[in-house]
């Protein structure tokens, strides 16, 4: 191909966003991951409402989200009526450049609502201001209705309504748990703000203290949550009984899921404060083991590492120009030390937890060393891991973000996935038989059990999530009883020893089709019995129907269809109402009458479903 003047193109704002959406909202996705594009669209709109609230305008936000439509109404100042069209359709246009109009805002680049507009089948914006209103409507970023200003008796504020473009976001669906988390985070970070979402009220009085109360089991935390507040900074922390560390970090109301300088300083400040108080040089890992913490800071002109604002870069946050590292670290260490001096009972419990972690670490030190040596030797000549070329921790671009690992069982299944995978971003880890049920066991078993040891090394999560090599850890097992059991055993392993991996949204279940319905002209893969019935009706003339009982029965050529662009994933989510250890004990602990009754009752329900399906099939054939 020639490179000349005709190769140079100039795109308008709308064309560029639609051609390169990843620059503006990260990955598109289908809604199965909490950082998929449809949630970024929702956030971009609500962020503007939050910025109004932070400036002292509007104490409530109304949000309604259905399967296809998002509606957000705030009661702030309202967009200046003469600029309603411009602020949603002209790049680098907005009030966030004026630090007087919007201080410590999360919206910085004048991009947010423009991206929502360009990536929506339908987009509507309406401002209400001082007895007047201005409306504008768009389709895929193209202005289709621009009526004149008119009178209005509505309260001041802004209304935005949009429907994501189903051509860009293929097979998208909103997961209620992700939206609930989003609304609660807004409430926790803006104490006194009311968010009315789909008929429910989200409100917090005590900010991050309320957040940690919701995120932790009151029976599992070692001492009452420590809650510290200062100028533009708020932190909360406690110790639990779980393995690993668990943090929630925010900047200007933005959930920085990948952390950044403020979170690193928070972790360092905890260590320094503890060492200063106890006058002992504890190992940092022992201090932070089992910690649950949250930090929120507010700064002017924050520097994020991408438009999606999931990781904070370095910047100055204090009026006197102190760095985030120094400002946050000094605040946490000083205030934590003061708190421990004033609360001797909490200090005693914290010390016991740190000493317990120290003993546990020393007990497994020898086993850990031997296990690591075995893992290194195994990696030289074992075929358990078929790695990919790009990893989550060594690339900030799309390939690093899209890196996944499939955990599967058996040579046939892993062979099919290996042959059909994308070697750039998709790795495969092959299990040998069923994993051990590790519920109630100590972390010592992770090093003693070869499968678990090699798996944690493949993921590189031995010392936490900082080195995680794959953004998505996908459990890919057969759709039968044995496959379901293996799935439960793997989930138990992660929840028991690496709960932060699940809570951070990295673990998924692979959906594969149960049926193939085809005739000479067309093949349809069906994930449910309803889809199978529809496929039979569509193809007619008694098509060939295949029931896939295991992944090994699906050929590599077919597998490429299911793990490529149209991959279907179910995120592993933890119900806030059901505490983790209690849930694990019920399903994976010792057999009890309650669990027997649960199995029997649900078996009856499933048998009734099967009988109903069989009756419909007989009727259809007749």
C-alpha positions as CSV (number, residue, x, y, z in Angstrom):
1,X,0.0,0.0,0.0
2,X,1.2,3.5,-0.8
3,X,1.7,6.2,1.8
4,X,0.8,9.6,0.4
5,X,-1.5,12.6,0.9
6,X,-4.6,10.4,0.5
7,X,-3.5,8.3,3.4
8,X,-4.0,11.2,5.8
9,X,-7.4,11.5,7.3
10,X,-9.0,14.1,9.6
11,X,-11.8,12.7,11.8
12,X,-14.4,14.8,13.6
13,X,-15.0,14.2,17.3
14,X,-17.8,11.7,16.8
15,X,-16.0,9.7,14.2
16,X,-12.8,9.5,16.3
17,X,-14.7,8.3,19.4
18,X,-16.5,5.6,17.5
19,X,-13.4,4.5,15.7
20,X,-11.2,4.5,18.8
21,X,-13.6,4.0,21.8
22,X,-10.8,2.5,23.9
23,X,-9.1,5.8,24.2
24,X,-12.2,7.3,25.8
25,X,-13.9,4.5,27.8
26,X,-11.4,1.7,27.9
27,X,-12.7,-1.7,26.6
28,X,-16.2,-2.0,25.3
29,X,-17.1,-5.4,26.8
30,X,-20.6,-6.8,27.2
31,X,-21.2,-5.8,30.9
32,X,-19.8,-9.0,32.5
33,X,-16.9,-7.0,33.9
34,X,-17.3,-4.0,36.2
35,X,-15.0,-1.8,34.1
36,X,-16.8,-2.6,30.8
37,X,-17.7,0.4,28.7
38,X,-21.5,0.5,29.5
39,X,-20.6,1.2,33.2
40,X,-18.1,3.9,32.2
41,X,-20.9,5.6,30.2
42,X,-23.1,5.6,33.3
43,X,-20.3,6.9,35.5
44,X,-19.4,9.7,33.1
45,X,-23.0,11.1,33.4
46,X,-23.3,10.7,37.2
47,X,-19.8,12.1,37.7
48,X,-21.1,15.4,36.4
49,X,-23.9,15.4,38.9
50,X,-21.5,14.5,41.7
51,X,-19.3,17.5,40.7
52,X,-22.3,19.7,41.1
53,X,-23.0,18.3,44.6
54,X,-19.4,18.8,45.6
55,X,-19.7,22.5,44.7
56,X,-22.7,22.7,47.0
57,X,-25.5,22.5,44.5
58,X,-28.1,19.7,44.7
59,X,-28.6,17.2,47.6
60,X,-30.2,14.4,45.5
61,X,-29.7,12.6,42.2
62,X,-32.4,10.5,40.5
63,X,-31.1,7.5,38.5
64,X,-33.2,5.0,36.5
65,X,-31.6,2.1,34.6
66,X,-33.5,-0.5,32.6
67,X,-32.2,-3.2,30.2
68,X,-31.7,-0.6,27.5
69,X,-32.0,2.9,28.8
70,X,-30.2,5.1,31.4
71,X,-31.9,8.2,32.9
72,X,-30.1,10.6,35.3
73,X,-31.5,13.8,36.7
74,X,-29.6,16.1,39.1
75,X,-30.7,19.3,40.9
76,X,-27.6,21.3,40.5
77,X,-27.1,24.6,38.7
78,X,-28.1,23.2,35.3
79,X,-25.9,23.5,32.1
80,X,-26.0,27.2,30.9
81,X,-28.8,27.0,28.3
82,X,-26.8,28.5,25.4
83,X,-24.1,25.8,25.7
84,X,-26.3,22.7,26.1
85,X,-25.4,21.4,22.6
86,X,-21.8,22.3,22.8
87,X,-21.0,20.6,26.1
88,X,-22.1,17.2,24.8
89,X,-20.9,17.5,21.2
90,X,-17.7,19.6,21.1
91,X,-14.6,18.0,22.4
92,X,-12.6,19.9,25.0
93,X,-15.6,22.0,25.9
94,X,-16.8,22.3,29.5
95,X,-16.5,24.2,32.8
96,X,-14.0,21.8,34.4
97,X,-11.1,23.9,33.0
98,X,-12.3,26.7,35.3
99,X,-11.0,25.7,38.7
100,X,-13.2,28.3,40.3
101,X,-16.4,26.9,38.8
102,X,-15.5,23.3,39.6
103,X,-12.9,22.6,42.3
104,X,-11.5,19.1,42.9
105,X,-13.6,17.6,40.1
106,X,-13.1,14.1,38.6
107,X,-14.1,15.4,35.1
108,X,-11.0,17.0,33.7
109,X,-10.7,16.6,29.9
110,X,-14.0,17.8,28.5
111,X,-14.6,14.3,27.0
112,X,-17.1,12.4,29.2
113,X,-20.6,13.2,27.9
114,X,-19.3,13.5,24.4
115,X,-18.2,9.9,24.5
116,X,-21.5,8.9,25.9
117,X,-23.3,10.8,23.1
118,X,-21.2,9.3,20.3
119,X,-21.6,5.7,21.6
120,X,-25.3,5.9,22.1
121,X,-28.1,4.9,19.7
122,X,-30.1,7.7,21.4
123,X,-28.9,10.6,23.6
124,X,-30.9,13.4,25.2
125,X,-29.8,16.3,27.3
126,X,-32.0,18.8,28.9
127,X,-31.0,21.7,31.2
128,X,-33.4,23.5,33.6
129,X,-32.2,26.9,34.7
130,X,-34.0,29.9,36.3
131,X,-37.5,29.1,34.9
132,X,-36.3,28.1,31.4
133,X,-35.2,24.9,29.7
134,X,-33.2,23.8,26.7
135,X,-33.4,20.3,25.1
136,X,-31.2,18.6,22.5
137,X,-31.4,15.1,21.1
138,X,-28.8,13.0,19.2
139,X,-28.4,9.7,17.5
140,X,-24.9,8.2,17.5
141,X,-23.6,11.7,18.1
142,X,-25.5,13.3,15.3
143,X,-27.8,16.2,16.4
144,X,-31.4,15.3,15.3
145,X,-33.5,17.7,17.4
146,X,-32.5,21.2,18.5
147,X,-35.6,23.1,19.6
148,X,-35.5,26.6,21.0
149,X,-35.4,27.4,24.7
150,X,-38.8,27.4,26.4
151,X,-40.3,28.2,29.8
152,X,-40.3,25.6,32.6
153,X,-41.4,25.3,36.2
154,X,-39.0,22.4,36.8
155,X,-36.3,22.8,39.5
156,X,-32.8,23.8,38.3
157,X,-30.6,20.9,37.2
158,X,-29.8,18.7,34.2
159,X,-31.5,15.6,32.8
160,X,-29.5,13.1,30.6
161,X,-31.0,10.0,29.0
162,X,-29.2,7.6,26.7
163,X,-29.4,4.1,25.2
164,X,-26.0,2.5,24.5
165,X,-25.2,1.6,20.9
166,X,-25.8,-2.2,20.6
167,X,-23.6,-2.3,17.6
168,X,-20.6,-1.1,19.6
169,X,-21.6,-3.0,22.9
170,X,-22.6,-6.4,21.5
171,X,-24.8,-8.5,23.7
172,X,-24.5,-6.0,26.5
173,X,-26.4,-6.4,29.8
174,X,-26.2,-4.5,33.1
175,X,-25.4,-6.6,36.1
176,X,-27.4,-5.3,39.1
177,X,-24.6,-6.0,41.6
178,X,-22.2,-3.7,39.7
179,X,-24.7,-0.9,39.6
180,X,-25.5,-1.3,43.3
181,X,-21.8,-1.0,44.1
182,X,-21.5,2.1,41.9
183,X,-24.4,3.8,43.7
184,X,-23.2,2.9,47.1
185,X,-19.7,4.2,46.4
186,X,-21.1,7.5,45.3
187,X,-23.1,7.6,48.6
188,X,-20.2,6.6,50.8
189,X,-17.9,9.2,49.2
190,X,-20.5,12.0,49.5
191,X,-22.0,11.8,52.9
192,X,-25.4,13.6,53.0
193,X,-26.1,13.0,49.3
194,X,-29.2,11.0,48.4
195,X,-29.2,8.8,45.3
196,X,-32.6,7.5,44.3
197,X,-31.9,4.6,42.1
198,X,-34.7,2.4,40.6
199,X,-36.9,3.1,43.5
200,X,-34.3,2.5,46.2
201,X,-32.5,5.1,48.4
202,X,-28.7,5.1,48.7
203,X,-27.5,7.3,51.5
204,X,-24.6,7.4,53.9
205,X,-24.0,9.4,57.0
206,X,-20.5,8.3,58.0
207,X,-18.7,7.8,54.7
208,X,-15.9,5.3,54.6
209,X,-16.9,3.9,58.0
210,X,-20.2,2.9,56.4
211,X,-18.4,1.5,53.4
212,X,-16.2,-0.9,55.5
213,X,-19.2,-1.9,57.6
214,X,-20.9,-3.0,54.4
215,X,-17.8,-4.7,53.0
216,X,-16.9,-6.7,56.1
217,X,-18.5,-9.3,58.4
218,X,-18.9,-7.9,61.9
219,X,-18.3,-11.3,63.3
220,X,-15.0,-11.6,61.4
221,X,-13.3,-8.3,62.1
222,X,-10.9,-8.2,65.0
223,X,-11.6,-4.7,66.3
224,X,-14.0,-1.8,65.7
225,X,-13.2,0.0,62.4
226,X,-10.7,2.9,62.8
227,X,-12.1,6.0,61.0
228,X,-9.8,9.0,60.4
229,X,-10.6,12.3,58.6
230,X,-8.5,15.3,57.7
231,X,-8.3,18.0,55.1
232,X,-9.2,16.4,51.8
233,X,-8.5,12.9,53.1
234,X,-10.5,10.2,54.8
235,X,-9.4,6.7,55.7
236,X,-10.9,3.6,57.4
237,X,-9.3,0.3,58.4
238,X,-9.5,-2.8,60.4
239,X,-8.1,-6.4,60.5
240,X,-10.2,-9.5,59.7
241,X,-9.5,-13.2,59.5
242,X,-9.2,-13.5,55.7
243,X,-6.0,-14.1,53.8
244,X,-4.5,-11.2,51.8
245,X,-5.2,-7.5,51.9
246,X,-8.4,-5.8,50.7
247,X,-8.5,-2.1,49.8
248,X,-11.0,0.4,48.3
249,X,-9.5,3.6,47.0
250,X,-11.0,6.8,45.6
251,X,-9.9,10.1,44.2
252,X,-12.5,12.9,43.9
253,X,-15.2,10.3,44.1
254,X,-13.7,8.2,41.4
255,X,-13.1,4.5,42.3
256,X,-9.5,3.9,41.4
257,X,-9.7,0.2,41.1
258,X,-6.1,-0.1,40.1
259,X,-4.9,2.0,43.0
260,X,-2.1,4.4,42.4
261,X,0.1,6.7,44.5
262,X,-2.5,7.5,47.1
263,X,-3.1,3.8,47.9
264,X,0.6,3.0,47.9
265,X,1.1,5.8,50.4
266,X,-1.8,4.6,52.5
267,X,-0.3,1.1,52.8
268,X,3.1,2.6,53.7
269,X,1.6,4.9,56.2
270,X,-0.1,2.0,58.0
271,X,3.2,0.2,58.4
272,X,5.0,3.3,59.6
273,X,2.3,4.2,62.1
274,X,2.3,0.7,63.6
275,X,6.0,0.5,63.8
276,X,6.2,3.9,65.5
277,X,3.6,3.0,68.0
278,X,4.8,-0.5,69.0
279,X,8.5,0.6,68.7
280,X,9.2,-2.6,66.8
281,X,10.3,-3.2,63.2
282,X,7.6,-5.7,62.2
283,X,7.6,-7.1,58.7
284,X,5.3,-5.0,56.5
285,X,3.6,-8.2,55.3
286,X,2.7,-9.2,58.8
287,X,1.3,-5.7,59.6
288,X,-0.9,-5.6,56.5
289,X,-2.0,-9.3,56.4
290,X,-5.8,-9.6,56.6
291,X,-6.3,-5.8,56.6
292,X,-9.4,-4.2,55.2
293,X,-9.0,-0.6,54.3
294,X,-10.4,2.3,52.4
295,X,-9.0,5.7,51.4
296,X,-10.5,8.7,49.7
297,X,-8.7,11.9,48.8
298,X,-9.8,15.1,47.0
299,X,-7.3,17.0,44.9
300,X,-7.2,19.7,42.3
301,X,-6.0,18.7,38.9
302,X,-5.5,15.0,39.6
303,X,-3.3,13.1,37.1
304,X,-4.7,9.7,36.1
305,X,-3.0,7.1,33.9
306,X,-5.9,6.8,31.5
307,X,-9.2,8.5,30.5
308,X,-11.1,5.8,32.5
309,X,-9.3,7.1,35.7
310,X,-8.8,3.8,37.3
311,X,-5.2,4.5,38.5
312,X,-3.8,7.7,40.0
313,X,-0.5,9.0,38.9
314,X,1.8,11.2,40.9
315,X,0.7,14.8,41.8
316,X,0.7,17.4,44.5
317,X,-2.4,17.6,46.6
318,X,-1.8,19.9,49.6
319,X,-2.0,23.7,49.2
320,X,1.7,23.9,50.2
321,X,2.6,21.5,47.4
322,X,3.4,18.3,49.3
323,X,3.4,15.2,47.2
324,X,0.6,12.7,47.6
325,X,3.1,10.1,48.9
326,X,4.2,12.4,51.7
327,X,0.8,14.0,52.5
328,X,-1.1,10.7,52.7
329,X,1.7,8.7,54.3
330,X,2.4,11.4,57.0
331,X,-1.4,11.8,57.8
332,X,-2.0,8.0,58.1
333,X,1.1,7.2,60.2
334,X,0.6,10.2,62.5
335,X,-3.2,9.8,63.0
336,X,-3.0,6.0,63.4
337,X,-0.3,6.3,66.1
338,X,-2.4,8.9,67.9
339,X,-5.5,6.7,67.7
340,X,-3.7,3.6,69.1
341,X,-2.4,5.7,72.0
342,X,-6.0,6.7,72.8
343,X,-7.5,3.2,72.3
344,X,-5.4,0.7,74.2
345,X,-7.9,-2.1,73.7
346,X,-7.8,-1.8,69.9
347,X,-4.0,-1.6,70.1
348,X,-3.8,-4.9,72.1
349,X,-6.0,-6.7,69.6
350,X,-4.1,-5.3,66.6
351,X,-0.8,-6.5,68.1
352,X,-2.2,-10.0,68.6
353,X,-3.3,-10.1,64.9
354,X,0.2,-9.0,63.7
355,X,1.9,-11.5,65.9
356,X,-0.4,-14.3,64.6
357,X,0.5,-13.3,61.0
358,X,4.2,-13.4,62.0
359,X,3.9,-16.9,63.4
360,X,2.0,-18.2,60.4
361,X,4.5,-16.7,58.0
362,X,7.4,-18.4,59.9
363,X,5.6,-21.7,60.1
364,X,5.3,-22.1,56.4
365,X,8.7,-20.4,55.5
366,X,10.4,-23.8,55.0
367,X,7.5,-25.4,53.1
368,X,7.2,-22.3,51.0
369,X,10.9,-22.4,49.9
370,X,10.6,-26.0,48.9
371,X,7.4,-25.4,47.1
372,X,8.8,-22.5,45.1
373,X,11.8,-24.7,44.1
374,X,9.4,-27.4,42.9
375,X,7.4,-24.9,41.0
376,X,10.5,-23.5,39.2
377,X,11.6,-27.1,38.2
378,X,8.1,-28.0,37.1
379,X,7.9,-24.9,34.9
380,X,10.9,-26.1,32.9
381,X,9.2,-29.2,31.5
382,X,5.6,-29.2,32.5
383,X,2.7,-28.5,30.1
384,X,0.2,-27.4,32.7
385,X,0.5,-23.8,31.6
386,X,0.2,-22.7,28.0
387,X,1.1,-19.0,28.4
388,X,0.1,-16.0,26.3
389,X,2.4,-13.2,25.1
390,X,0.9,-10.2,26.9
391,X,0.2,-10.0,30.6
392,X,-1.9,-7.8,32.8
393,X,1.1,-6.4,34.7
394,X,3.4,-5.6,31.9
395,X,1.2,-3.6,29.5
396,X,-1.1,-0.6,30.0
397,X,-2.7,-1.0,26.6
398,X,-5.6,-3.0,25.4
399,X,-3.7,-6.3,25.1
400,X,-2.6,-6.2,28.7
401,X,-6.1,-5.4,29.9
402,X,-7.5,-8.2,27.8
403,X,-5.2,-10.9,29.0
404,X,-7.0,-14.0,30.4
405,X,-6.3,-17.5,31.7
406,X,-8.6,-20.4,31.3
407,X,-8.5,-23.0,34.1
408,X,-9.8,-26.3,32.7
409,X,-9.6,-30.0,33.5
410,X,-8.4,-32.8,31.3
411,X,-6.3,-33.1,28.2
412,X,-9.2,-33.0,25.7
413,X,-10.8,-29.8,27.0
414,X,-7.5,-28.0,27.5
415,X,-6.3,-29.2,24.1
416,X,-9.4,-27.8,22.4
417,X,-9.0,-24.4,24.1
418,X,-5.3,-24.3,23.4
419,X,-5.7,-24.9,19.7
420,X,-8.4,-22.3,19.3
421,X,-7.2,-19.6,21.7
422,X,-5.6,-16.2,20.8
423,X,-2.0,-16.8,21.8
424,X,-1.5,-13.0,22.2
425,X,-3.9,-12.6,25.2
426,X,-5.3,-16.1,26.2
427,X,-3.4,-18.6,28.4
428,X,-4.6,-22.1,29.5
429,X,-3.9,-23.9,32.8
430,X,-4.7,-27.6,32.8
431,X,-5.8,-29.3,36.1
432,X,-5.2,-32.9,36.8
433,X,-8.4,-34.4,38.2
434,X,-10.4,-32.7,40.9
435,X,-8.7,-30.2,43.2
436,X,-8.7,-30.6,47.0
437,X,-11.6,-29.2,49.0
438,X,-9.5,-26.7,51.0
439,X,-12.2,-25.1,53.1
440,X,-11.1,-24.7,56.7
441,X,-7.5,-25.5,55.9
442,X,-4.5,-23.1,56.5
443,X,-2.4,-21.6,53.7
444,X,0.1,-24.3,54.4
445,X,-1.9,-26.5,52.0
446,X,-1.3,-24.1,49.1
447,X,2.4,-25.0,49.2
448,X,1.9,-28.7,50.0
449,X,-0.6,-29.3,47.2
450,X,1.2,-29.4,43.8
451,X,-1.9,-28.2,41.8
452,X,-2.6,-25.3,44.1
453,X,1.1,-24.3,44.3
454,X,1.5,-24.3,40.5
455,X,-1.7,-22.4,40.0
456,X,-0.8,-19.6,42.4
457,X,2.6,-19.4,40.6
458,X,0.9,-19.3,37.2
459,X,-1.2,-16.4,38.4
460,X,1.7,-14.8,40.3
461,X,-0.6,-14.0,43.3
462,X,1.5,-15.5,46.1
463,X,2.3,-12.0,47.6
464,X,-0.9,-10.2,46.6
465,X,-2.5,-8.9,43.4
466,X,0.3,-6.4,42.5
467,X,1.9,-9.0,40.2
468,X,-1.3,-10.6,38.8
469,X,-0.5,-11.7,35.3
470,X,-4.1,-12.0,33.9
471,X,-6.9,-9.5,34.1
472,X,-9.5,-12.3,33.9
473,X,-9.2,-15.7,35.6
474,X,-11.8,-17.9,33.8
475,X,-13.0,-21.2,35.2
476,X,-13.8,-23.4,32.2
477,X,-15.3,-26.8,33.3
478,X,-17.8,-29.2,31.8
479,X,-21.5,-28.5,32.1
480,X,-22.2,-31.6,34.1
481,X,-22.1,-32.7,37.8
482,X,-18.3,-33.3,37.8
483,X,-17.7,-30.0,36.1
484,X,-19.8,-28.1,38.5
485,X,-18.0,-29.8,41.4
486,X,-14.6,-28.8,40.1
487,X,-15.9,-25.2,39.6
488,X,-17.0,-25.1,43.3
489,X,-13.7,-26.5,44.5
490,X,-11.7,-23.8,42.5
491,X,-14.0,-21.1,43.8
492,X,-13.4,-22.3,47.3
493,X,-9.7,-22.2,46.8
494,X,-9.8,-18.6,45.6
495,X,-12.3,-17.4,48.3
496,X,-10.4,-19.2,51.1
497,X,-6.9,-18.0,50.3
498,X,-7.2,-15.2,47.7
499,X,-10.5,-13.5,48.4
500,X,-9.2,-10.2,47.1
501,X,-8.9,-11.8,43.6
502,X,-12.6,-12.4,43.6
503,X,-13.7,-9.1,45.3
504,X,-11.6,-7.2,42.8
505,X,-13.7,-8.7,40.0
506,X,-11.0,-10.9,38.3
507,X,-12.7,-14.4,38.5
508,X,-15.3,-15.6,36.0
509,X,-17.1,-18.7,34.8
510,X,-17.0,-19.5,31.1
511,X,-20.4,-20.1,29.5
512,X,-20.3,-22.7,26.7
513,X,-23.2,-23.8,24.6
514,X,-25.3,-26.8,25.7
515,X,-26.7,-27.6,22.3
516,X,-25.8,-27.3,18.6
517,X,-28.8,-27.1,16.2
518,X,-28.0,-27.3,12.5
519,X,-29.1,-28.1,9.1
520,X,-27.3,-28.1,5.8
521,X,-27.4,-24.3,5.6
522,X,-27.0,-22.9,9.1
523,X,-25.6,-23.8,12.5
524,X,-27.0,-22.3,15.8
525,X,-25.3,-22.7,19.1
526,X,-27.7,-22.6,22.1
527,X,-26.8,-21.8,25.7
528,X,-30.2,-22.5,27.2
529,X,-33.1,-24.8,26.4
530,X,-35.2,-21.8,25.4
531,X,-32.6,-20.9,22.8
532,X,-32.6,-24.5,21.6
533,X,-36.4,-24.4,21.1
534,X,-36.2,-21.2,19.2
535,X,-33.4,-22.6,17.0
536,X,-35.5,-25.7,16.2
537,X,-38.4,-23.5,15.3
538,X,-36.3,-21.3,13.1
539,X,-34.5,-24.1,11.2
540,X,-37.5,-26.5,10.9
541,X,-37.5,-29.8,9.0
542,X,-36.1,-31.8,12.0
543,X,-32.5,-30.3,12.2
544,X,-29.6,-32.2,13.7
545,X,-29.4,-31.6,17.5
546,X,-26.2,-32.3,19.5
547,X,-26.1,-32.0,23.3
548,X,-22.5,-31.1,24.4
549,X,-21.8,-32.9,27.7
550,X,-18.2,-31.9,28.0
551,X,-15.8,-29.3,26.7
552,X,-13.7,-32.1,25.1
553,X,-16.6,-32.8,22.7
554,X,-16.4,-29.4,21.2
555,X,-13.9,-29.2,18.3
556,X,-11.1,-26.6,18.3
557,X,-12.7,-24.9,15.3
558,X,-16.0,-24.5,17.1
559,X,-14.3,-23.5,20.4
560,X,-12.9,-20.4,18.7
561,X,-16.5,-19.2,18.3
562,X,-17.1,-19.3,22.1
563,X,-13.8,-17.8,23.4
564,X,-13.4,-15.1,20.8
565,X,-15.4,-11.9,20.3
566,X,-18.6,-13.5,21.4
567,X,-17.3,-15.0,24.6
568,X,-19.9,-15.2,27.4
569,X,-18.7,-14.9,30.9
570,X,-20.4,-14.9,34.3
571,X,-18.6,-12.9,37.0
572,X,-18.1,-14.6,40.4
573,X,-19.9,-12.2,42.7
574,X,-20.2,-12.2,46.5
575,X,-23.6,-11.4,47.9
576,X,-23.3,-8.6,50.5
577,X,-26.1,-10.1,52.5
578,X,-24.3,-13.4,52.9
579,X,-21.0,-13.3,54.7
580,X,-18.2,-15.1,52.9
581,X,-17.0,-17.6,55.5
582,X,-20.5,-18.6,56.5
583,X,-21.4,-19.2,52.8
584,X,-18.3,-21.3,52.3
585,X,-19.0,-23.3,55.5
586,X,-22.6,-24.0,54.4
587,X,-21.7,-25.3,50.9
588,X,-18.2,-26.7,51.4
589,X,-17.9,-27.5,55.1
590,X,-19.0,-30.6,56.9
591,X,-22.3,-32.2,55.9
592,X,-25.2,-30.9,57.9
593,X,-29.0,-31.6,58.0
594,X,-29.6,-28.0,56.7
595,X,-27.4,-28.6,53.6
596,X,-29.1,-32.0,53.0
597,X,-32.5,-30.3,53.1
598,X,-31.2,-27.6,50.7
599,X,-30.0,-30.2,48.2
600,X,-33.2,-32.2,48.4
601,X,-35.4,-29.2,47.9
602,X,-33.5,-27.9,45.0
603,X,-33.3,-31.3,43.4
604,X,-37.1,-31.5,43.4
605,X,-37.2,-28.0,41.7
606,X,-34.8,-29.1,39.0
607,X,-36.7,-32.4,38.4
608,X,-39.9,-30.4,38.0
609,X,-38.2,-28.2,35.4
610,X,-37.0,-31.3,33.5
611,X,-40.4,-32.9,33.5
612,X,-41.9,-29.6,32.2
613,X,-39.4,-29.4,29.4
614,X,-40.0,-33.1,28.4
615,X,-43.7,-32.5,28.3
616,X,-43.2,-29.5,26.0
617,X,-41.0,-31.5,23.7
618,X,-43.7,-34.2,23.4
619,X,-46.3,-31.6,22.6
620,X,-44.0,-30.0,20.0
621,X,-43.3,-33.3,18.3
622,X,-47.1,-34.1,18.3
